[in-house]
């Protein structure tokens, strides 16, 4: 006689289906969060590109840029600094901190960063650059008192810092180097602050902001932003992949569900036996029995949920089907133990195995092809066919013998069906296999999201202009409302 009773088998099925539901919720939450974060990252890239476009727009009207033909790069440097700085922050989904708002175009400040004033000094030659800083300090005494500072080309700043740290600047005379040190010291004396605090580096070099070079600088920056965006999206995808931590989380949830279900059914069984826990009818033995059943339920639920998590994420099984498979495996394991211990014969093992897997097959049928009309005469054949396949696949050590036994049983059963019912049976079983795969693919949010990204790549590879590609919801809304 099998050690698994009708009641425990029913509870196992329910428990495994609950575990499947919990795992599906965990999977859906993870995928949904991934889709939201990928969409947010795409939007961040759009905002970043808009910052670069603002600078491009500024460059389209050179006659409106302050200065002569050889000094216009000064105001271009301001626009490039603000635009690129904001673009990088937008891509990182941070607040954009650089702005021209509330700043007079020809005043002592060129722009603000984090609300602090900045004067941009892009002058050819390191000594000349520092002289312009000192001239500004002379003109606006106390300029750095509130934290305002100067920004000079990145390459110029690096050269000065190397010199102040005891190094040399290639191509400069010793006297020029000493002059640069003296100018840096003079800036520190006038402001009472370290040179590195008063004079800070730009994010671009001096040549990058020249009139003829600035468009290329912006193009390069946009490519870098696009590359960085893809890396950030890859990180998001990697962070949302199935993991052992996720399996552990599923196990905890499944354990809680299994324990709670076992406790509830145990309390109800005791109540049916005339013992009310709320009236103090339980003895020490009752509590011990209830605690043991609850512990077993929690352990079984944890194992089931962990297994379902791995099967849904690494074997691409739908959660209900994975739950049915797990339930079938657990039932067959119990039967196998009974068979090895001599509690049941081989024939009983096969027959009971068919029953155990028939329960799983029924769940599978009604969860995957439940909307398909199945003639009553063929219903048993469908369930038996699926159950037979499960038993044969689970019992690999005795596969040939069991498979043959099942084939014989199915052949005998099919011999009782007429041609029309046989045709219906084959159609349903084929549809089950096809629907299982199609359902997994059709409702896999990750696959659909990846398909959208790959379609964009394909369009770009075929030379479709970027502004004609619908790559996100914003572009779709714009297209539909145009």
Buried (B, 14 or more C-beta within 10 A) or exposed (E): EBEBEEEBBEBBBBBBBBBBBBBBEBBEEBBEEBBEBBBEBBBBBBBBBEBBBBBBEBBEEEEEBEEEEEBBBBBBBBBBBBBBBBBBBBBEBEEBBBBBEEBEEEEEBBBBBEEEBBBBBBBBEBBEBBBBBEEBBEEBEEBBEEEBBBBBBBBBBEBBBEBBEEEEBEEBEEEBBEBBBEBBEBBBEBBEBEBBEBBBBBBBBBBBBBBEBBEEBBEEBBEBBBEBBEEBBEEBBEEBEBBEEBBBBBBBBBBBBBBBBBBEBBBEBBEEEEBEBEEEEBEEEBEEBBEEBBBBBBBBBBBBBBBBBBBBBEEBBBBBBBBBBBBBBBBBEBBBBBBEEEBBEEEBBBBBBBBBBBBBBBBBBEBBBEEEEBEEBBBEBBBBBBBBBBBBBBBEEBEEEBBEBBEEBBEEBBEEBEEEBBEBBBEBBEBBEEBBEEBBEEEBBBBEBEEEBEEBEEBEEEEEEEEEBBBBEEBEEEEEEE
